[in-house]
Amino acid sequence: MFVYDRIKLFYRIFKWICTFNNNTDFENNDVNKKDEKMNFEQHVEVNYDSLTMSEKEMLQFIVQHKELIVSKTIVEVGELLLTSKSTVLRLAKKIGFRGFTDMRYSIQDSISKTKSVDKIDLLSQLQMDIQKTFRFATELDFLPILKKIYEASQVILYATGFTQNNFTKELSNELFLSHRPNYLVSGETNFSMLADNLNKDDLVIITSLSGNTKGIQTTINKLNAKGVTIIGVTEFSDNFLKNNSTYQLFYEISRIDENPDLDSRSMSCLYIVLMILARKYREFVNKLGD
């Protein structure tokens, strides 16, 4: 597999994960992506499959040597690629540009954007996110939440995305260690079907990023109509889950990717707020046993 084939495969997997987490708003419709606002990388990604093997090899070289390409004329690029300037021009047009100059401007813009992004102090950012998440927790009265977890007939856990689900598994394990049985549900359809069988004695904990996942809004409305207690866990924002849950837990998120074309945000503090909940519940149960 060529190097760019691997890059393209990774990019597609990344898009799927982010879409599954509702962590980013990638468009899956190529028609929507083929407009004048596409950057160089998007032109490449959208049109890569239509290229011949030799064209893919030439494009690999261009992607890997962008700073070199922008300093060359079309003739010089042809020499670098061991081909003619007409072949270079055809390649530029085949990936959606008006010509070589248009492609070169796009490559330069891509380089400039990457260099213009301020370096992110990731450790300091993480420290601030953790501090804000703990501050949200200290301002919350956990006692009604802990009592409901303890008294609920059934405790159902549901996560809206891949990362959320991984962290929610840890909450599930912690609750089991505190002798609180619970059920982690996967899939919007399964969640909706299960909601039909819940009542006011049950508890549902929903972990989300945006809190606006459209696929579960009908289910949340159904749970509220049945009097089911809902604990919504989302980023700190005004969102559907916050406004339609009985109790709310918040966590801080931050952007960690320096690529301006990606919306990559860390949900590390989701794990922290879930562990705060789990440890507070364990303390609550231990006090009951004293």
Secondary structure, DSSP 8 states (H G I E B T S, - for coil): --HHHHHHHHHHHHHHHHHHTT-------HHHH-STT--HHHHHHHHGGGS-HHHHHHHHHHHHTHHHHTTS-HHHHHHHTTS-HHHHHHHHHHTT-SSHHHHHHHHHHHHHHHHHS----HHHHHHHHHHHHHHHHHTS--HHHHHHHHH-S-EEEEESSHHHHHHHHHHHHHHHHTT---EEE-SHHHHHHHHTT--TT-EEEEE-SSS--GGGHHHHHHHHHTT-EEEEEEESS--HHHHT-SEEEEE--EE----TT---EE-HHHHHHHHHHHHHHHHHHHHHH-
